[in-house]
Amino acid sequence: MADKDSSNAYWAANVRIIVISLAIWFVCSFGLGIILRPALSGISVGGADLGFWFAQNGSIYVFLILIFAYAAIMNRLDRQHGVEE
């Protein structure tokens, strides 16, 4: 029974990490790049307004950061639950 509880805890943590990552990506790509773009138009980053920057570059950078953060967090979670490679 302890093995099943450990397995359930592992997958619950995994799903929680995925949901948080998707929420962060959604906020950065859709929220900041599309919905809040007019509000961010007065802030300049590298010669372009911040809303345009998030729509063109920022969401991609956030996605790349999320990939590496997910890998690091999952490696730590795998070690905690004894399922590392």
C-alpha positions as CSV (number, residue, x, y, z in Angstrom):
1,M,0.0,0.0,0.0
2,A,2.9,2.4,0.7
3,D,4.1,1.9,-2.9
4,K,0.7,3.0,-4.3
5,D,0.7,6.0,-2.0
6,S,4.2,7.0,-3.1
7,S,3.1,6.6,-6.7
8,N,0.0,8.7,-6.2
9,A,2.1,11.4,-4.5
10,Y,4.6,11.4,-7.3
11,W,2.0,11.8,-10.0
12,A,0.1,14.4,-8.0
13,A,3.3,16.4,-7.7
14,N,4.0,15.9,-11.4
15,V,0.6,17.1,-12.5
16,R,0.9,20.1,-10.1
17,I,4.2,21.1,-11.7
18,I,2.7,20.8,-15.2
19,V,-0.4,22.9,-14.3
20,I,1.8,25.6,-12.8
21,S,4.1,25.7,-15.8
22,L,1.2,25.9,-18.2
23,A,-0.4,28.7,-16.1
24,I,2.9,30.7,-16.2
25,W,3.2,30.2,-19.9
26,F,-0.4,31.2,-20.5
27,V,-0.1,34.4,-18.5
28,C,3.1,35.4,-20.3
29,S,2.1,34.5,-23.9
30,F,-1.7,35.2,-23.9
31,G,-2.1,37.5,-21.0
32,L,0.9,39.8,-21.5
33,G,1.3,39.4,-25.2
34,I,-2.3,39.8,-26.3
35,I,-4.7,40.9,-23.5
36,L,-2.5,43.4,-21.7
37,R,-0.6,44.5,-24.8
38,P,-2.3,47.9,-25.0
39,A,-1.6,48.5,-21.3
40,L,2.1,47.6,-21.7
41,S,2.6,49.8,-24.9
42,G,4.0,52.7,-22.9
43,I,6.9,50.7,-21.5
44,S,9.9,50.4,-23.8
45,V,12.3,47.4,-24.0
46,G,15.1,47.5,-26.5
47,G,13.3,50.0,-28.7
48,A,10.0,48.2,-28.8
49,D,7.1,48.4,-26.4
50,L,6.8,45.7,-23.7
51,G,3.5,44.2,-25.1
52,F,5.1,43.7,-28.5
53,W,8.2,42.3,-27.0
54,F,6.2,39.7,-25.0
55,A,4.2,38.8,-28.1
56,Q,7.3,38.3,-30.2
57,N,10.1,37.2,-27.9
58,G,9.1,37.1,-24.3
59,S,6.8,34.1,-24.4
60,I,9.4,32.1,-26.3
61,Y,12.0,33.0,-23.6
62,V,9.6,32.1,-20.8
63,F,8.9,28.8,-22.6
64,L,12.6,28.0,-22.8
65,I,13.1,28.9,-19.1
66,L,10.1,26.7,-18.2
67,I,11.6,23.7,-20.1
68,F,14.9,23.9,-18.1
69,A,13.1,24.6,-14.8
70,Y,10.7,21.6,-15.4
71,A,13.7,19.3,-16.1
72,A,15.5,20.4,-13.0
73,I,12.3,20.2,-10.8
74,M,11.4,16.7,-12.2
75,N,15.0,15.5,-11.6
76,R,14.7,16.5,-8.0
77,L,11.2,15.0,-7.7
78,D,12.5,11.7,-9.3
79,R,15.3,11.5,-6.7
80,Q,12.9,12.1,-3.9
81,H,10.7,9.3,-5.0
82,G,13.5,6.9,-6.0
83,V,12.6,6.8,-9.7
84,E,15.6,8.6,-11.2
85,E,17.3,7.3,-14.3
